[in-house]
Structures are given as C-alpha cells and as structure tokens.
C-alpha cells in the first residue's frame, strides 16, 4: 500500500470516529430534553408521567362532574420525607389555631370597646345629672331671698326722698340677683290665666267663679321657677271652680186630678 492510500484510510477513520461521537452527543441531548419535559410535567400536574399523557387526563377531569371543594390540607410533595410532611401538617394546624384565636380576640376587643363606650356615656349622663341636682339645690336656697325682695317691692311705699333712695338701692340689688339667675338658666312662671297643670302648679285653693272657666288659674300666691326644663319650685295657685247655683229649681206642679 502506498503512502497516499494510508493517509486516505486514516482520514476516513477519523471522519467515522467524529460522526459516531456527534451521534452519541445528539442522542444524549434528546434524552436530556425528554427528561426535562418529564420533569416539567411532574411539576405542573403534581404526579409522575409524560407530557403526552397529561392532556388526556385533563380532558377526563373536564368531562366529568364538578369536583367538590375539599378542606385545606398541607401541600403534598411526593419528594418530601415523612418527617417533613408531619412538620407541614403541624404548621397548618398551628395556623388554623392562631386564626381561631385571632377571631376570638377580635370579638373580645369589640365587646370591650362597646362596654367602655356604654360606660363612658352612662358616666357622662350621671355627671350631668349630679351637676344639675347640685345647681338646683343651691338655687332653691336663693329663691326665698328673691321672694323677700318681691314682698318688699309690693308692700313698701316710700313717702319721702330718703325712703325713695333706700327703695331704689334694694331694688338694684334685687334686679342684679334676677339677672344673675337668668344667666344660669332660671326662669319664672306666670301661671295666672293658664290652665292648671299639676306638673308645674300646686293648687292651694279653689274658688267658684263665673269670670274664669273651670280649671283656670285665677291667682298666684307664690311664684314658681324653672331651671331649663326642670322644675325648681312649683307655683302655689288658686284655681277656678264651677259656680254654685244658689237659686233652687222650682218644683213642677202636678195637674189636679179630674173631679168625679
């Protein structure tokens, strides 16, 4: 064999070797692609199998009846060990327990907030009531002083300049006291000519009269006062009554019986 024939034979063998090596590499790549597709199928569908089998199972699930909702459970991982699966189950149970506890705490907080709001409103109402009672008790003690000023105003008739100056001096004090009582919400009652109301008036006398209708206040003996819508003191009044008929009704004469 010549030297050129040997070189040609060696080149053929090298080309054959390269072809076989390329074929082996291409086969390994296809096997790797198949493995990767199978791995993707396992991740997406949740079980081992080939890609071409997945659409058939999906079509069977779609054609079948609607699946009912199942309670939430720990995610299944086929590669997880029993210890890891038990740990995940414990975490799920702990999460559910914490959720229930959170709902109970929220409900308890809502009840406490409602109770505190009711307590605050009740306390505020009681505080206002106590303030009103204390104010009423204090003002009632001053009403007798106002009554004395009014009696003096009606009874004292000044005769000279000295008495007139004295009269004007205590009237100025009386007016100052009345203005002070008005500023804190005190108002006087004027029941004369109004219908008797036991919520505001106290009747001490009834007078038969034709001048007023029955149940109308004809006179006032002591003035009543109010603090806002609260009665400080009832007014002592005289109430009209129906007049008494002094004339006797004439007796009707019976006709004489016919004589026989």
Phi, psi and omega in degrees: 000137183280169183292325180292325178293322178295320180295320180295319178296319179295321178296320179297318180295321179295318178297322179295319180295317179296322179296315178297321180294321179294321180295319179296319180294319180294323177295318178297322179295320179294320178296322179294320178297319178297318180297320180294320179295322177294322179295319178297319178298322180293322181288320185284320187260349174083012177207164181285140177165173180270162183295321185290343179277340186293312181300326180295317179292324179295320180294325177294321179292323180290324181284338182282179180292158181294129182285140179280151181290136180252153179297149182295130180230174180294139180298132182277132176232109184297339180272354184283147177279163178303324180294319179293322179296318178295324178294319178294320176300319179295320179295320178297314179297320178295322178296317178296319179296318178294325178296316178297317179296322179295318178296319178297318179294322177297316178296319178296319178296320179296319178295318179296320179296319178294318179297318180294322178295318177296319179297319180296316180295318180295319179295319178297319179295317179295323179296315179296322179295318179295320178297318179294320179296317179296320179294317180297317180297323180289317183291326179301324179291335180273343183294328178296326176294319177297320178300318180295321177298318181292323177296317178296322179297323183278326189266324184281126176241104182297138183255337181221183184293323179296316178293326179293320178295320177295321179296317180292327182293315181283335174293326177293323176293318178299315180295322179296320178293319179297318179296322178295318179294324179295322182295333179265008173102011180274136178225147181268152176266146175230079190278350185297129182088354178263164178285141183295131179230113182296344177288337183236338187243154174232112184280128177245353181202147173239132184236118174294128182204154174259352182286325180240154175287160182295135180091004179264140179287123181260336182205160182235124180266325178216132185287142176261158183224154178228150173243099187069239176256015181252134181281120175279315181207133179287148178277134176272119189228167172247135188245141179285142177239166179294137181293147178273135180273108182284332183284133179282142178287130181294141180279137181282132180278135179275138180295146179295146178287143180298136179285149180274000000 
